[in-house]
């Protein structure tokens, strides 16, 4: 998952630099999602994906120390940006994407 996460992060950053906000929001969300998923699978042997990977991820993040407040909120912001990028007529705002970059990068480490 680390390689996939890093690849998506690099693509997302490149898209953001090029002003491709929809693609940037999408790739940055999945970069963080994949990083946290890899960590969840490694750190928690009882990580239960049976009822859906996204639900399992949000439950996992909501139960982890600092991530409960900071990382959980950041993951929700990223998801909202991705949903805007994927489903809304408008594109996400650049400044909203930039607001989540530092915490997102921290989540990937």
Chimera marker file (.cmm) of the C-alpha trace (Angstrom):
<marker_set name="trace">
<marker id="1" x="0.000" y="0.000" z="0.000" r="1" g="1" b="0" radius="0.5"/>
<marker id="2" x="2.939" y="2.331" z="0.608" r="1" g="1" b="0" radius="0.5"/>
<marker id="3" x="3.948" y="2.402" z="-3.049" r="1" g="1" b="0" radius="0.5"/>
<marker id="4" x="0.370" y="3.019" z="-4.199" r="1" g="1" b="0" radius="0.5"/>
<marker id="5" x="-0.053" y="5.741" z="-1.618" r="1" g="1" b="0" radius="0.5"/>
<marker id="6" x="3.163" y="7.490" z="-2.627" r="1" g="1" b="0" radius="0.5"/>
<marker id="7" x="2.306" y="7.263" z="-6.326" r="1" g="1" b="0" radius="0.5"/>
<marker id="8" x="-1.116" y="8.809" z="-5.768" r="1" g="1" b="0" radius="0.5"/>
<marker id="9" x="0.375" y="11.553" z="-3.577" r="1" g="1" b="0" radius="0.5"/>
<marker id="10" x="2.872" y="12.493" z="-6.277" r="1" g="1" b="0" radius="0.5"/>
<marker id="11" x="0.168" y="12.523" z="-8.956" r="1" g="1" b="0" radius="0.5"/>
<marker id="12" x="-2.081" y="14.599" z="-6.687" r="1" g="1" b="0" radius="0.5"/>
<marker id="13" x="0.637" y="17.167" z="-6.028" r="1" g="1" b="0" radius="0.5"/>
<marker id="14" x="1.426" y="17.388" z="-9.741" r="1" g="1" b="0" radius="0.5"/>
<marker id="15" x="-2.264" y="17.868" z="-10.560" r="1" g="1" b="0" radius="0.5"/>
<marker id="16" x="-2.561" y="20.585" z="-7.923" r="1" g="1" b="0" radius="0.5"/>
<marker id="17" x="0.454" y="22.388" z="-9.385" r="1" g="1" b="0" radius="0.5"/>
<marker id="18" x="-1.136" y="22.186" z="-12.841" r="1" g="1" b="0" radius="0.5"/>
<marker id="19" x="-4.478" y="23.506" z="-11.587" r="1" g="1" b="0" radius="0.5"/>
<marker id="20" x="-6.244" y="20.174" z="-12.139" r="1" g="1" b="0" radius="0.5"/>
<marker id="21" x="-8.218" y="20.471" z="-8.919" r="1" g="1" b="0" radius="0.5"/>
<marker id="22" x="-10.627" y="17.576" z="-9.438" r="1" g="1" b="0" radius="0.5"/>
<marker id="23" x="-7.850" y="15.104" z="-10.132" r="1" g="1" b="0" radius="0.5"/>
<marker id="24" x="-5.751" y="16.552" z="-7.294" r="1" g="1" b="0" radius="0.5"/>
<marker id="25" x="-8.533" y="16.141" z="-4.721" r="1" g="1" b="0" radius="0.5"/>
<marker id="26" x="-9.240" y="12.613" z="-5.890" r="1" g="1" b="0" radius="0.5"/>
<marker id="27" x="-5.625" y="11.404" z="-5.878" r="1" g="1" b="0" radius="0.5"/>
<marker id="28" x="-4.677" y="13.111" z="-2.598" r="1" g="1" b="0" radius="0.5"/>
<marker id="29" x="-7.662" y="11.542" z="-0.848" r="1" g="1" b="0" radius="0.5"/>
<marker id="30" x="-6.733" y="8.075" z="-2.067" r="1" g="1" b="0" radius="0.5"/>
<marker id="31" x="-3.059" y="8.596" z="-1.199" r="1" g="1" b="0" radius="0.5"/>
<marker id="32" x="-3.968" y="9.255" z="2.425" r="1" g="1" b="0" radius="0.5"/>
<marker id="33" x="-6.640" y="6.564" z="2.439" r="1" g="1" b="0" radius="0.5"/>
<marker id="34" x="-4.183" y="3.946" z="1.190" r="1" g="1" b="0" radius="0.5"/>
<marker id="35" x="-1.510" y="4.990" z="3.696" r="1" g="1" b="0" radius="0.5"/>
<marker id="36" x="-3.930" y="4.764" z="6.611" r="1" g="1" b="0" radius="0.5"/>
<marker id="37" x="-5.358" y="1.494" z="5.302" r="1" g="1" b="0" radius="0.5"/>
<marker id="38" x="-1.895" y="-0.037" z="5.219" r="1" g="1" b="0" radius="0.5"/>
<marker id="39" x="-1.268" y="1.140" z="8.763" r="1" g="1" b="0" radius="0.5"/>
<marker id="40" x="-4.656" y="-0.152" z="9.970" r="1" g="1" b="0" radius="0.5"/>
<marker id="41" x="-4.070" y="-3.586" z="8.488" r="1" g="1" b="0" radius="0.5"/>
<marker id="42" x="-0.597" y="-3.756" z="10.007" r="1" g="1" b="0" radius="0.5"/>
<marker id="43" x="-1.414" y="-2.307" z="13.435" r="1" g="1" b="0" radius="0.5"/>
<marker id="44" x="-4.778" y="-3.912" z="14.072" r="1" g="1" b="0" radius="0.5"/>
<marker id="45" x="-5.096" y="-7.627" z="13.484" r="1" g="1" b="0" radius="0.5"/>
<marker id="46" x="-8.859" y="-7.409" z="14.117" r="1" g="1" b="0" radius="0.5"/>
<marker id="47" x="-9.377" y="-4.745" z="11.426" r="1" g="1" b="0" radius="0.5"/>
<marker id="48" x="-12.739" y="-5.809" z="9.982" r="1" g="1" b="0" radius="0.5"/>
<marker id="49" x="-13.342" y="-4.996" z="6.312" r="1" g="1" b="0" radius="0.5"/>
<marker id="50" x="-16.396" y="-7.255" z="5.865" r="1" g="1" b="0" radius="0.5"/>
<marker id="51" x="-18.944" y="-4.416" z="5.919" r="1" g="1" b="0" radius="0.5"/>
<marker id="52" x="-16.995" y="-2.188" z="3.558" r="1" g="1" b="0" radius="0.5"/>
<marker id="53" x="-13.486" y="-0.847" z="3.462" r="1" g="1" b="0" radius="0.5"/>
<marker id="54" x="-14.469" y="2.815" z="3.798" r="1" g="1" b="0" radius="0.5"/>
<marker id="55" x="-16.652" y="2.194" z="6.849" r="1" g="1" b="0" radius="0.5"/>
<marker id="56" x="-13.906" y="0.135" z="8.461" r="1" g="1" b="0" radius="0.5"/>
<marker id="57" x="-11.369" y="2.897" z="7.832" r="1" g="1" b="0" radius="0.5"/>
<marker id="58" x="-13.489" y="5.621" z="9.378" r="1" g="1" b="0" radius="0.5"/>
<marker id="59" x="-14.190" y="3.455" z="12.421" r="1" g="1" b="0" radius="0.5"/>
<marker id="60" x="-10.482" y="2.730" z="12.781" r="1" g="1" b="0" radius="0.5"/>
<marker id="61" x="-9.425" y="6.380" z="12.511" r="1" g="1" b="0" radius="0.5"/>
<marker id="62" x="-12.171" y="7.479" z="14.915" r="1" g="1" b="0" radius="0.5"/>
<marker id="63" x="-10.754" y="5.194" z="17.605" r="1" g="1" b="0" radius="0.5"/>
<marker id="64" x="-7.081" y="6.163" z="17.420" r="1" g="1" b="0" radius="0.5"/>
<marker id="65" x="-5.580" y="8.753" z="19.819" r="1" g="1" b="0" radius="0.5"/>
<marker id="66" x="-4.659" y="11.970" z="17.986" r="1" g="1" b="0" radius="0.5"/>
<marker id="67" x="-6.353" y="10.727" z="14.852" r="1" g="1" b="0" radius="0.5"/>
<marker id="68" x="-9.741" y="10.764" z="16.548" r="1" g="1" b="0" radius="0.5"/>
<marker id="69" x="-9.721" y="14.559" z="16.501" r="1" g="1" b="0" radius="0.5"/>
<marker id="70" x="-7.141" y="15.775" z="14.011" r="1" g="1" b="0" radius="0.5"/>
<marker id="71" x="-6.768" y="12.906" z="11.563" r="1" g="1" b="0" radius="0.5"/>
<marker id="72" x="-10.437" y="11.957" z="11.614" r="1" g="1" b="0" radius="0.5"/>
<marker id="73" x="-11.477" y="15.501" z="10.717" r="1" g="1" b="0" radius="0.5"/>
<marker id="74" x="-8.815" y="15.697" z="8.036" r="1" g="1" b="0" radius="0.5"/>
<marker id="75" x="-9.945" y="12.435" z="6.453" r="1" g="1" b="0" radius="0.5"/>
<marker id="76" x="-13.527" y="13.736" z="6.384" r="1" g="1" b="0" radius="0.5"/>
<marker id="77" x="-12.362" y="16.997" z="4.747" r="1" g="1" b="0" radius="0.5"/>
<marker id="78" x="-10.430" y="15.002" z="2.153" r="1" g="1" b="0" radius="0.5"/>
<marker id="79" x="-13.458" y="12.816" z="1.462" r="1" g="1" b="0" radius="0.5"/>
<marker id="80" x="-15.658" y="15.888" z="1.048" r="1" g="1" b="0" radius="0.5"/>
<marker id="81" x="-13.182" y="17.386" z="-1.413" r="1" g="1" b="0" radius="0.5"/>
<marker id="82" x="-13.035" y="14.115" z="-3.329" r="1" g="1" b="0" radius="0.5"/>
<marker id="83" x="-16.823" y="13.860" z="-3.440" r="1" g="1" b="0" radius="0.5"/>
<marker id="84" x="-17.035" y="17.424" z="-4.757" r="1" g="1" b="0" radius="0.5"/>
<marker id="85" x="-14.418" y="16.579" z="-7.369" r="1" g="1" b="0" radius="0.5"/>
<marker id="86" x="-16.143" y="13.363" z="-8.414" r="1" g="1" b="0" radius="0.5"/>
<marker id="87" x="-19.857" y="14.179" z="-8.150" r="1" g="1" b="0" radius="0.5"/>
<marker id="88" x="-20.571" y="17.922" z="-7.943" r="1" g="1" b="0" radius="0.5"/>
<marker id="89" x="-20.871" y="20.270" z="-10.925" r="1" g="1" b="0" radius="0.5"/>
<marker id="90" x="-18.258" y="22.578" z="-9.387" r="1" g="1" b="0" radius="0.5"/>
<marker id="91" x="-14.637" y="21.820" z="-8.627" r="1" g="1" b="0" radius="0.5"/>
<marker id="92" x="-13.168" y="21.923" z="-5.123" r="1" g="1" b="0" radius="0.5"/>
<marker id="93" x="-11.455" y="25.192" z="-4.203" r="1" g="1" b="0" radius="0.5"/>
<marker id="94" x="-7.676" y="25.213" z="-4.332" r="1" g="1" b="0" radius="0.5"/>
<marker id="95" x="-7.354" y="26.784" z="-0.889" r="1" g="1" b="0" radius="0.5"/>
<marker id="96" x="-9.491" y="24.013" z="0.635" r="1" g="1" b="0" radius="0.5"/>
<marker id="97" x="-7.171" y="21.393" z="-0.855" r="1" g="1" b="0" radius="0.5"/>
<marker id="98" x="-4.101" y="23.280" z="0.322" r="1" g="1" b="0" radius="0.5"/>
<marker id="99" x="-5.551" y="23.521" z="3.861" r="1" g="1" b="0" radius="0.5"/>
<marker id="100" x="-5.413" y="19.735" z="4.280" r="1" g="1" b="0" radius="0.5"/>
<marker id="101" x="-1.984" y="19.091" z="2.752" r="1" g="1" b="0" radius="0.5"/>
<marker id="102" x="0.180" y="19.341" z="5.882" r="1" g="1" b="0" radius="0.5"/>
<marker id="103" x="-1.987" y="17.083" z="8.031" r="1" g="1" b="0" radius="0.5"/>
<marker id="104" x="-2.453" y="14.717" z="5.102" r="1" g="1" b="0" radius="0.5"/>
<marker id="105" x="1.303" y="14.404" z="4.628" r="1" g="1" b="0" radius="0.5"/>
<marker id="106" x="1.662" y="13.762" z="8.373" r="1" g="1" b="0" radius="0.5"/>
<marker id="107" x="-0.943" y="10.999" z="8.158" r="1" g="1" b="0" radius="0.5"/>
<marker id="108" x="1.071" y="9.290" z="5.442" r="1" g="1" b="0" radius="0.5"/>
<marker id="109" x="4.255" y="9.108" z="7.520" r="1" g="1" b="0" radius="0.5"/>
<link id1="1" id2="2" r="1" g="1" b="0" radius="0.2"/>
<link id1="2" id2="3" r="1" g="1" b="0" radius="0.2"/>
<link id1="3" id2="4" r="1" g="1" b="0" radius="0.2"/>
<link id1="4" id2="5" r="1" g="1" b="0" radius="0.2"/>
<link id1="5" id2="6" r="1" g="1" b="0" radius="0.2"/>
<link id1="6" id2="7" r="1" g="1" b="0" radius="0.2"/>
<link id1="7" id2="8" r="1" g="1" b="0" radius="0.2"/>
<link id1="8" id2="9" r="1" g="1" b="0" radius="0.2"/>
<link id1="9" id2="10" r="1" g="1" b="0" radius="0.2"/>
<link id1="10" id2="11" r="1" g="1" b="0" radius="0.2"/>
<link id1="11" id2="12" r="1" g="1" b="0" radius="0.2"/>
<link id1="12" id2="13" r="1" g="1" b="0" radius="0.2"/>
<link id1="13" id2="14" r="1" g="1" b="0" radius="0.2"/>
<link id1="14" id2="15" r="1" g="1" b="0" radius="0.2"/>
<link id1="15" id2="16" r="1" g="1" b="0" radius="0.2"/>
<link id1="16" id2="17" r="1" g="1" b="0" radius="0.2"/>
<link id1="17" id2="18" r="1" g="1" b="0" radius="0.2"/>
<link id1="18" id2="19" r="1" g="1" b="0" radius="0.2"/>
<link id1="19" id2="20" r="1" g="1" b="0" radius="0.2"/>
<link id1="20" id2="21" r="1" g="1" b="0" radius="0.2"/>
<link id1="21" id2="22" r="1" g="1" b="0" radius="0.2"/>
<link id1="22" id2="23" r="1" g="1" b="0" radius="0.2"/>
<link id1="23" id2="24" r="1" g="1" b="0" radius="0.2"/>
<link id1="24" id2="25" r="1" g="1" b="0" radius="0.2"/>
<link id1="25" id2="26" r="1" g="1" b="0" radius="0.2"/>
<link id1="26" id2="27" r="1" g="1" b="0" radius="0.2"/>
<link id1="27" id2="28" r="1" g="1" b="0" radius="0.2"/>
<link id1="28" id2="29" r="1" g="1" b="0" radius="0.2"/>
<link id1="29" id2="30" r="1" g="1" b="0" radius="0.2"/>
<link id1="30" id2="31" r="1" g="1" b="0" radius="0.2"/>
<link id1="31" id2="32" r="1" g="1" b="0" radius="0.2"/>
<link id1="32" id2="33" r="1" g="1" b="0" radius="0.2"/>
<link id1="33" id2="34" r="1" g="1" b="0" radius="0.2"/>
<link id1="34" id2="35" r="1" g="1" b="0" radius="0.2"/>
<link id1="35" id2="36" r="1" g="1" b="0" radius="0.2"/>
<link id1="36" id2="37" r="1" g="1" b="0" radius="0.2"/>
<link id1="37" id2="38" r="1" g="1" b="0" radius="0.2"/>
<link id1="38" id2="39" r="1" g="1" b="0" radius="0.2"/>
<link id1="39" id2="40" r="1" g="1" b="0" radius="0.2"/>
<link id1="40" id2="41" r="1" g="1" b="0" radius="0.2"/>
<link id1="41" id2="42" r="1" g="1" b="0" radius="0.2"/>
<link id1="42" id2="43" r="1" g="1" b="0" radius="0.2"/>
<link id1="43" id2="44" r="1" g="1" b="0" radius="0.2"/>
<link id1="44" id2="45" r="1" g="1" b="0" radius="0.2"/>
<link id1="45" id2="46" r="1" g="1" b="0" radius="0.2"/>
<link id1="46" id2="47" r="1" g="1" b="0" radius="0.2"/>
<link id1="47" id2="48" r="1" g="1" b="0" radius="0.2"/>
<link id1="48" id2="49" r="1" g="1" b="0" radius="0.2"/>
<link id1="49" id2="50" r="1" g="1" b="0" radius="0.2"/>
<link id1="50" id2="51" r="1" g="1" b="0" radius="0.2"/>
<link id1="51" id2="52" r="1" g="1" b="0" radius="0.2"/>
<link id1="52" id2="53" r="1" g="1" b="0" radius="0.2"/>
<link id1="53" id2="54" r="1" g="1" b="0" radius="0.2"/>
<link id1="54" id2="55" r="1" g="1" b="0" radius="0.2"/>
<link id1="55" id2="56" r="1" g="1" b="0" radius="0.2"/>
<link id1="56" id2="57" r="1" g="1" b="0" radius="0.2"/>
<link id1="57" id2="58" r="1" g="1" b="0" radius="0.2"/>
<link id1="58" id2="59" r="1" g="1" b="0" radius="0.2"/>
<link id1="59" id2="60" r="1" g="1" b="0" radius="0.2"/>
<link id1="60" id2="61" r="1" g="1" b="0" radius="0.2"/>
<link id1="61" id2="62" r="1" g="1" b="0" radius="0.2"/>
<link id1="62" id2="63" r="1" g="1" b="0" radius="0.2"/>
<link id1="63" id2="64" r="1" g="1" b="0" radius="0.2"/>
<link id1="64" id2="65" r="1" g="1" b="0" radius="0.2"/>
<link id1="65" id2="66" r="1" g="1" b="0" radius="0.2"/>
<link id1="66" id2="67" r="1" g="1" b="0" radius="0.2"/>
<link id1="67" id2="68" r="1" g="1" b="0" radius="0.2"/>
<link id1="68" id2="69" r="1" g="1" b="0" radius="0.2"/>
<link id1="69" id2="70" r="1" g="1" b="0" radius="0.2"/>
<link id1="70" id2="71" r="1" g="1" b="0" radius="0.2"/>
<link id1="71" id2="72" r="1" g="1" b="0" radius="0.2"/>
<link id1="72" id2="73" r="1" g="1" b="0" radius="0.2"/>
<link id1="73" id2="74" r="1" g="1" b="0" radius="0.2"/>
<link id1="74" id2="75" r="1" g="1" b="0" radius="0.2"/>
<link id1="75" id2="76" r="1" g="1" b="0" radius="0.2"/>
<link id1="76" id2="77" r="1" g="1" b="0" radius="0.2"/>
<link id1="77" id2="78" r="1" g="1" b="0" radius="0.2"/>
<link id1="78" id2="79" r="1" g="1" b="0" radius="0.2"/>
<link id1="79" id2="80" r="1" g="1" b="0" radius="0.2"/>
<link id1="80" id2="81" r="1" g="1" b="0" radius="0.2"/>
<link id1="81" id2="82" r="1" g="1" b="0" radius="0.2"/>
<link id1="82" id2="83" r="1" g="1" b="0" radius="0.2"/>
<link id1="83" id2="84" r="1" g="1" b="0" radius="0.2"/>
<link id1="84" id2="85" r="1" g="1" b="0" radius="0.2"/>
<link id1="85" id2="86" r="1" g="1" b="0" radius="0.2"/>
<link id1="86" id2="87" r="1" g="1" b="0" radius="0.2"/>
<link id1="87" id2="88" r="1" g="1" b="0" radius="0.2"/>
<link id1="88" id2="89" r="1" g="1" b="0" radius="0.2"/>
<link id1="89" id2="90" r="1" g="1" b="0" radius="0.2"/>
<link id1="90" id2="91" r="1" g="1" b="0" radius="0.2"/>
<link id1="91" id2="92" r="1" g="1" b="0" radius="0.2"/>
<link id1="92" id2="93" r="1" g="1" b="0" radius="0.2"/>
<link id1="93" id2="94" r="1" g="1" b="0" radius="0.2"/>
<link id1="94" id2="95" r="1" g="1" b="0" radius="0.2"/>
<link id1="95" id2="96" r="1" g="1" b="0" radius="0.2"/>
<link id1="96" id2="97" r="1" g="1" b="0" radius="0.2"/>
<link id1="97" id2="98" r="1" g="1" b="0" radius="0.2"/>
<link id1="98" id2="99" r="1" g="1" b="0" radius="0.2"/>
<link id1="99" id2="100" r="1" g="1" b="0" radius="0.2"/>
<link id1="100" id2="101" r="1" g="1" b="0" radius="0.2"/>
<link id1="101" id2="102" r="1" g="1" b="0" radius="0.2"/>
<link id1="102" id2="103" r="1" g="1" b="0" radius="0.2"/>
<link id1="103" id2="104" r="1" g="1" b="0" radius="0.2"/>
<link id1="104" id2="105" r="1" g="1" b="0" radius="0.2"/>
<link id1="105" id2="106" r="1" g="1" b="0" radius="0.2"/>
<link id1="106" id2="107" r="1" g="1" b="0" radius="0.2"/>
<link id1="107" id2="108" r="1" g="1" b="0" radius="0.2"/>
<link id1="108" id2="109" r="1" g="1" b="0" radius="0.2"/>
</marker_set>
